[in-house]
Amino acid sequence: MLPATSKLCAAISYRHLRNMTGLRRQAAVAISQELSRLACRSPGPSTWIHQVCRRSSLLSSRLEEKPFSEMEMSYIKQGEEALQKSLRILEDQDDWKTETVAGNGDKVLSKVLPDMGKVFRLEVVVDQPLDTVYGELVDNMEQMGDWNPNVKEVRILEKIGKDTVITHEKAAATPGNIVGPRDFVSVRCSRRRGSTCVLAGMSTTYGAMPEQEGFIRAENGPTCMVLRPLPGSPDRTRLTWLLSIDLKGWLPKTIINQVLSQTQVDFAKHLRQRLAQ
């Protein structure tokens, strides 16, 4: 308790937090305390999950940036919440069932969660170094529609600091239009801690992007991608993708499950083709 209190007091003494007005300053401190509680609550995390949870303190990563508005702080907190929830889901190794195993070893697993329904987990190895994969998925995010046929468009609506963005994504219609056009408004955050990278997100509301004509506004998250160098092969990357989506509309669950698991398999294939170019 004493070390944690000392760190918090030291953080509050930074110029940027001293200049925050009451509510914003209180929000920053409250978020830091909440993240610490979440990180410590998860029982028995594996090494890489523990590393990310332990070092993803929102407050410390924001001290050198400009003060944020209350709305921006709300989005930052949503991104952190998506990250923490996603890691807790991945941490629990029980009850995952195999959906698909491709000839190259790509694997899709699934499990049913009481408060979320069915979630999917892709496990693949990409023959490219982590920085290359990270750059394509984060730095070149808006180009995803150029190489992934399941994505029509990804557009960044707003950047908040170095790690958080608000995006609008349009999904491409499925063959035969089994699943009609969907779109998503999401808050996304990225974290790089040591040799592990986590890209997390969840649906949000954004006043400048109301529901669009011709699209059903679907919801996703919490979702995340975890990137780690393959042990013994630093030029290869292990990618884990947790997918949780509510497509909305009247769709049989069997069709939804088939579409989502196939979407993950297709993503791995198209990502490899993109990186090989």
C-alpha positions in Angstrom: 0.0 0.0 0.0 2.8 2.5 0.9 4.7 2.2 -2.4 1.4 2.5 -4.4 0.4 5.6 -2.4 3.8 7.2 -2.9 3.7 6.6 -6.6 0.2 8.1 -6.8 1.2 11.2 -4.8 4.3 11.6 -7.0 2.1 11.4 -10.1 -0.3 14.0 -8.9 2.6 16.4 -8.4 3.3 16.6 -12.1 2.5 19.9 -13.7 -0.1 18.5 -16.1 -2.2 17.0 -13.3 -1.8 20.0 -11.0 -3.3 22.1 -13.8 -6.4 19.8 -14.1 -9.6 21.2 -12.7 -11.3 19.2 -9.9 -13.4 16.8 -11.9 -10.9 16.0 -14.5 -8.1 15.5 -11.9 -10.4 13.3 -9.8 -11.3 11.2 -12.9 -7.6 10.6 -13.7 -6.8 9.5 -10.2 -10.0 7.3 -10.0 -9.1 5.6 -13.3 -5.6 4.9 -12.1 -6.9 3.3 -9.0 -9.5 1.3 -10.9 -6.9 -0.1 -13.3 -4.7 -1.1 -10.5 -7.6 -2.9 -8.8 -8.5 -4.7 -12.1 -4.9 -5.7 -12.8 -4.4 -7.2 -9.3 -7.7 -9.0 -9.1 -7.1 -11.5 -11.9 -6.0 -14.8 -10.4 -2.9 -16.5 -11.6 -2.2 -14.7 -14.9 0.4 -16.0 -17.3 3.6 -14.1 -17.7 2.7 -12.0 -20.7 -0.8 -11.1 -19.5 0.6 -10.1 -16.0 3.2 -8.0 -17.7 0.6 -6.0 -19.7 -1.8 -5.6 -16.8 0.9 -4.6 -14.4 2.4 -2.0 -16.6 -0.6 -0.5 -18.4 -1.2 2.2 -15.8 -3.3 4.8 -17.6 -2.1 7.7 -15.4 1.6 7.1 -15.8 1.3 6.8 -19.6 -0.5 10.1 -19.8 1.6 12.4 -17.6 3.7 13.9 -20.5 0.7 14.5 -22.7 -1.8 17.4 -22.7 -4.7 17.3 -20.3 -7.7 15.6 -21.7 -11.3 16.7 -21.7 -13.9 14.8 -19.7 -15.2 13.2 -22.9 -11.7 12.2 -23.9 -11.0 10.7 -20.5 -14.2 8.7 -20.9 -13.0 7.2 -24.2 -9.6 6.4 -22.7 -11.2 4.6 -19.8 -13.4 2.6 -22.3 -10.3 1.5 -24.2 -8.6 0.5 -21.0 -11.7 -1.4 -19.9 -11.7 -3.3 -23.2 -8.1 -4.2 -22.7 -8.5 -5.5 -19.2 -11.7 -7.5 -20.0 -10.1 -9.1 -23.0 -7.0 -10.2 -21.2 -9.1 -11.7 -18.4 -11.0 -13.7 -21.0 -7.8 -14.9 -22.7 -6.3 -15.7 -19.3 -9.0 -18.3 -18.6 -7.9 -21.4 -20.4 -10.9 -23.5 -19.4 -13.8 -24.6 -21.7 -12.4 -23.5 -25.0 -13.7 -25.7 -27.8 -12.1 -26.1 -31.2 -14.1 -24.7 -34.1 -11.6 -25.0 -37.0 -8.0 -26.2 -37.5 -6.4 -25.3 -40.9 -3.8 -27.4 -42.6 -1.1 -24.7 -41.8 -1.9 -24.9 -38.0 -4.2 -21.9 -37.8 -6.8 -22.6 -35.1 -10.1 -21.0 -34.2 -11.5 -21.8 -30.7 -14.7 -20.7 -29.0 -16.4 -20.5 -25.6 -19.7 -19.2 -24.3 -19.5 -16.6 -21.6 -22.6 -15.9 -19.4 -22.6 -12.1 -20.0 -21.4 -12.0 -23.6 -22.5 -15.1 -25.4 -20.1 -16.9 -27.8 -16.6 -15.5 -28.3 -14.0 -16.7 -30.7 -10.2 -17.0 -30.4 -7.8 -17.2 -33.4 -4.3 -18.6 -32.8 -1.8 -18.2 -35.7 1.9 -17.8 -36.4 2.9 -15.2 -39.0 6.2 -15.4 -40.7 7.0 -11.7 -40.1 8.6 -9.9 -37.2 6.4 -8.3 -34.6 7.1 -4.7 -35.7 6.0 -5.4 -39.2 2.7 -7.0 -38.1 2.1 -4.2 -35.6 2.8 -1.5 -38.2 0.2 -3.0 -40.6 -2.5 -3.5 -38.0 -2.0 -0.1 -36.1 -0.1 2.4 -38.2 -1.8 1.3 -41.5 -5.2 0.6 -39.9 -7.1 2.7 -42.5 -5.7 0.6 -45.3 -7.2 -2.7 -44.1 -10.0 -2.4 -46.6 -7.4 -2.6 -49.4 -6.4 -6.2 -48.5 -9.1 -7.7 -46.3 -12.2 -8.5 -48.4 -14.3 -8.7 -45.3 -13.7 -5.1 -44.5 -15.1 -2.3 -46.8 -13.6 0.6 -44.9 -11.8 1.7 -41.7 -11.7 5.3 -40.9 -10.1 7.1 -37.9 -12.6 9.6 -36.6 -10.5 11.0 -33.7 -7.1 10.4 -32.1 -6.8 10.8 -28.4 -3.2 11.0 -27.2 -0.8 8.4 -28.5 -2.7 5.2 -27.8 -6.4 5.7 -28.3 -8.5 6.3 -31.4 -12.2 6.3 -32.3 -12.9 4.5 -35.6 -15.7 3.8 -38.0 -15.6 0.5 -39.7 -17.8 -0.8 -42.5 -18.0 -4.5 -43.0 -18.3 -5.9 -46.5 -21.5 -7.9 -47.3 -21.0 -11.7 -47.1 -21.4 -13.8 -50.3 -25.0 -14.1 -51.2 -25.7 -11.2 -48.8 -26.4 -13.7 -46.1 -25.3 -11.1 -43.6 -26.2 -7.6 -44.9 -24.0 -4.5 -44.5 -22.9 -3.8 -40.9 -20.9 -0.9 -39.5 -19.3 -0.3 -36.1 -18.1 2.7 -34.1 -15.3 1.6 -31.8 -12.8 3.0 -29.3 -9.4 1.3 -29.7 -6.3 1.4 -27.6 -2.8 -0.1 -28.3 -0.2 -1.0 -25.8 3.4 -2.1 -26.2 5.1 -3.6 -23.1 8.4 -5.3 -23.6 8.0 -8.0 -26.2 4.1 -8.0 -26.0 1.7 -5.8 -28.0 -2.0 -5.6 -27.3 -4.6 -4.0 -29.5 -7.9 -3.8 -27.8 -11.3 -2.2 -28.5 -15.0 -2.1 -28.0 -18.1 -0.4 -29.4 -18.8 3.1 -28.3 -21.1 6.1 -29.2 -19.7 9.1 -31.1 -21.9 12.0 -31.8 -20.4 12.9 -35.2 -21.1 9.3 -36.5 -24.8 8.5 -36.0 -26.3 5.3 -37.6 -25.8 5.3 -41.4 -28.5 4.7 -44.0 -28.1 1.2 -45.5 -26.1 -0.2 -42.6 -27.1 -2.0 -39.4 -25.1 -0.6 -36.5 -23.5 -3.7 -34.9 -21.6 -3.9 -31.7 -18.2 -5.5 -30.9 -16.1 -6.1 -27.9 -14.4 -6.4 -25.7 -12.0 -7.6 -28.4 -8.3 -7.6 -28.7 -5.2 -8.9 -30.7 -2.1 -9.9 -28.8 1.2 -10.0 -30.7 4.3 -11.8 -29.3 7.5 -13.0 -30.9 7.5 -16.7 -31.4 9.9 -18.2 -28.8 13.2 -19.1 -30.4 12.2 -17.3 -33.7 12.2 -13.6 -33.2 11.5 -13.0 -36.9 8.1 -14.7 -36.5 5.0 -13.5 -34.6 2.4 -15.4 -32.7 -1.0 -13.6 -33.1 -4.0 -14.2 -30.8 -7.3 -12.6 -31.8 -10.2 -12.5 -29.4 -13.4 -11.7 -31.3 -16.7 -10.8 -29.7 -19.5 -9.4 -32.0 -23.2 -8.8 -31.8 -24.3 -8.5 -35.5 -27.8 -7.4 -34.5 -30.7 -8.1 -36.8 -32.6 -11.4 -37.2 -29.8 -13.9 -37.9 -29.7 -17.6 -36.9 -26.9 -18.3 -34.4 -25.6 -21.1 -36.6 -25.0 -18.7 -39.5 -23.5 -16.1 -37.2 -21.1 -18.6 -35.7 -20.1 -19.9 -39.1 -19.5 -16.4 -40.5 -17.4 -15.2 -37.5 -15.1 -18.3 -37.4 -14.6 -18.1 -41.1 -13.9 -14.4 -40.8 -11.0 -15.1 -38.5 -9.5 -17.8 -40.8 -9.8 -15.5 -43.8 -8.2 -12.6 -41.9 -5.1 -14.7 -41.2 -4.8 -15.7 -44.9 -5.2 -12.2 -46.2 -2.8 -10.7 -43.6 -0.1 -13.1 -44.7 -0.7 -12.1 -48.3 -0.5 -8.4 -47.4 2.7 -8.8 -45.4 4.4 -10.9 -48.1 4.0 -8.1 -50.7 
